[in-house]
Structure formats: C-alpha cells, structure tokens
Amino acid sequence: MSTAVRRRPPAFLRGPLPLLVPAGVVVAAITGWPLVQLVIMSLQEFGRAQIFGAPPEWVGLANYVDVFTDPTFWAVLGRSLAFCAVNVVATMVLGVAIAALMTRLSRGFRGLVSAGLLLAWAMPPLAATVVWGWLFDTDSGLVNYLLTLVTGSDWMGHSWLFNPVSFYFVATVIVTWQSIPFVAFTAYAALTQVPGEVLEAASLDGAGAVSRFRLVTLPFIRSVLVVLLVLQIIWDMRVFTQIYALQTIGGLAEATNTIGVYIYAVSTKGGDLGAGGAIAVVLVVIMLAISSYYIRATLREEEA
C-alpha cells in the first residue's frame, strides 16, 4: 500500500505572513489609496476649476518647487517644529512625573488621579479648546481675573491670543493638557513592571531615589518611552483642531499657522489643492522619517 506524501505549503504561506494579509489589505485600502491620490494631486494643477469638473493639468514637480521657494512655508515649518518640540518635552516630562507619582499614591488617591486624567483625555479637542478659550478670555477670563488678584495689576482686557507668543503658550497648555494622560497611563503601566527586588538591591547599595530612577528604572522602561516619544512627535506635528479653533476665537492666522492649518488654508481658502497636496506629501515624508527611526531603534534592540 502506498502512502500519500503530504506536501508542505510554499514558504510564503508559512509563518505570520498569511495572518498579516487581511490587515494589510485594510490598511492599503484605507491609507494606501488616499496616499497615492495625494501624491498624484501634488503633481497636478488642481484648483477651483478642477473642483467643479475641469480636467487637471500635469505640472510635474512645479508644486514642490513653488512650495520650497516660498518663505512662508519655511516659516510655518520652523514654527511647527518649535511648537512640536516644546509640547513633546513638556508632555513627556510631566507625563512620566505623574506616572512616577502614581506609583507612590494609595489606591484611593491613584483612582482620583486616574479619573481626572481620563476626563482630560476623553474631552474632544474642540470642546477642550473652547473651554480653555473661555478661561483665557480677554474681558471675563478666569486667568486674567486670578492674575489681577495675585499681582495687583489690572490684567482684565489682556488678550492672550492676539500676540503670537502668548497664543502658542495657550495652545501648548491645551495640547499638553490633553496629551499627558496617554503618556502618564502608559508610563505608569511600564513602571509597575520594573522588578522591585532590583530597586531594593540598588537602594541597599546606597543609590538614592534619583539615581535609582536614572540608572535602574529608565533602562527598564526605555523602549516604552521611545514609543511614546515617537507618537507624541507625530501627533504634535500634525495638530490642527486646537490651533484652528484658537485662531477662530481671536488669533492672527498668518502669524500662528502650523503645518496642518497651513495645508488647510492653502487647499481650501487659497483654492490650490495641488500645492496643498505637495505640502501634505512633505509632511508625510517627515512622519515616515520619524517612524523609520523608531523601527530601526526597535530592530536594534531586538537584535541586541
């Protein structure tokens, strides 16, 4: 009697690849195709006439040349990078500090802190911006009222949104306030996984609280902090709702645009979707560069 020889499936059908195919198809449909359309639009002259049905004209890299030779684009990009850097540093420092504090709190106080963080995190960005806009209101804002009481000077009537520096201060408060909960919860989860016996051994060796955190805790949670850092950079670079809402309340758009709002202004108000698409592609390239750094760092850590 002959026995049938069981054939092994091809190599590409073995392992995790077949399991990734459904998710890959969904990502390609939701993200890949719109990205392809964005690149195509950035190579065309796509204005108001094309919105109403006129055929677009291929212009090659002309939109990119116009963008890169426009001083306004570089000013907006530099402003966005500076705004992103301030927000990322503030969010990471405060978020990790709150996470470290939560490890020392009792269960009841930790629950109260967690509830407050969840409320800040769950609030929609537009609603949060409106509420903070009321707090910083020129004529009847709580911030001006408290500053008047504390300093003895009359702050009522002071506009926080008219000056670009104070505008970005308010925007930083809003963005950081809503970003801290994610960092705090994630860092707290990582801190709870640090072995207690290692910290105890470091304490017996004479290491203080700061030295234990710097030399023992940080190496254990470094991979988590890298992920948080990359995600915060990406989120803060493409911030839109908070900036646009504050501009609507009373900010000067030309002096306070970030890259996300600038893309919207060029595409809709300016009616040049080709140039807007080119700027969006540049932003995508920046995000890919940041993501590739995270991927390389992760692979190096796994190989080590």
Residue pairs with C-beta under 8 A, 6 or more apart in sequence:
8 14
35 284
38 277
38 280
38 281
38 284
39 277
39 281
41 56
41 273
41 274
41 277
42 63
42 64
42 274
42 277
42 278
42 280
42 281
43 58
43 59
43 60
43 61
43 63
43 274
44 50
44 56
44 57
44 58
44 59
44 63
44 274
45 56
45 57
45 58
45 59
45 62
45 63
45 274
46 56
46 272
46 273
46 274
46 277
47 271
47 272
47 273
47 274
48 271
50 56
50 273
51 271
51 273
56 274
59 274
63 274
63 275
63 277
63 278
64 278
64 282
66 275
66 278
67 73
67 275
67 278
67 279
67 282
72 262
73 262
73 279
76 257
76 258
76 259
76 262
77 259
79 256
79 257
79 258
80 237
80 258
80 259
80 260
81 237
83 168
83 171
83 172
83 236
83 239
83 258
84 233
84 236
84 237
84 239
86 168
86 172
87 172
87 175
87 176
87 179
87 232
87 236
87 239
88 229
88 232
88 233
88 236
90 172
90 176
91 175
91 176
91 179
91 180
91 183
91 232
91 236
92 183
92 225
92 228
92 229
92 232
94 176
94 180
94 183
95 179
95 180
95 181
95 182
95 183
95 184
95 187
95 228
96 183
96 184
96 187
96 225
98 113
98 117
98 180
98 184
98 188
99 183
99 184
99 185
99 186
99 187
99 188
99 190
99 191
100 187
100 191
100 213
101 113
102 110
102 113
102 114
102 184
102 188
103 188
103 191
103 192
105 113
114 185
117 180
117 181
117 184
117 185
118 181
120 128
120 177
120 178
120 180
120 181
121 178
121 181
121 182
123 131
123 178
125 174
125 178
125 241
125 242
125 245
126 241
126 245
128 174
128 177
128 178
128 242
129 174
129 241
129 242
129 245
129 246
129 249
130 245
130 249
132 170
132 173
132 174
132 177
133 161
133 170
133 245
133 246
133 249
134 141
134 142
135 141
135 142
135 143
136 143
136 144
136 160
136 161
136 170
137 144
138 144
138 157
138 158
138 159
138 160
138 161
138 250
139 156
139 157
141 160
143 155
143 160
144 155
144 156
144 157
144 158
145 155
145 156
147 153
147 155
147 158
148 154
148 155
148 156
159 166
159 250
160 166
160 167
160 169
160 170
161 167
161 170
161 246
161 249
161 250
161 251
162 250
162 251
162 252
164 252
164 255
164 256
167 246
167 251
167 252
167 255
167 256
168 256
170 246
171 242
171 243
171 246
171 256
174 242
174 246
175 236
175 239
175 242
179 232
179 235
179 236
182 228
183 228
183 232
186 224
186 227
186 228
187 221
187 224
187 225
187 228
189 224
190 220
190 221
190 224
190 225
191 217
191 221
193 220
193 221
194 216
194 217
194 220
194 221
195 220
198 216
198 220
199 212
199 216
199 217
202 211
202 212
202 215
202 216
203 212
207 215
207 216
218 225
223 298
223 301
226 294
226 297
226 298
227 294
230 290
230 291
230 293
230 294
233 290
234 287
234 290
234 291
237 259
237 283
237 286
237 287
237 290
238 259
238 260
238 283
238 287
239 258
239 260
240 258
240 260
240 261
240 264
243 251
243 256
243 257
243 258
243 260
243 261
244 261
244 264
246 256
247 253
247 256
247 261
253 261
253 265
257 265
259 279
259 283
260 283
262 279
263 276
263 279
263 280
263 283
264 276
266 272
266 275
266 276
266 279
267 273
267 275
267 276
267 277
268 276
270 276
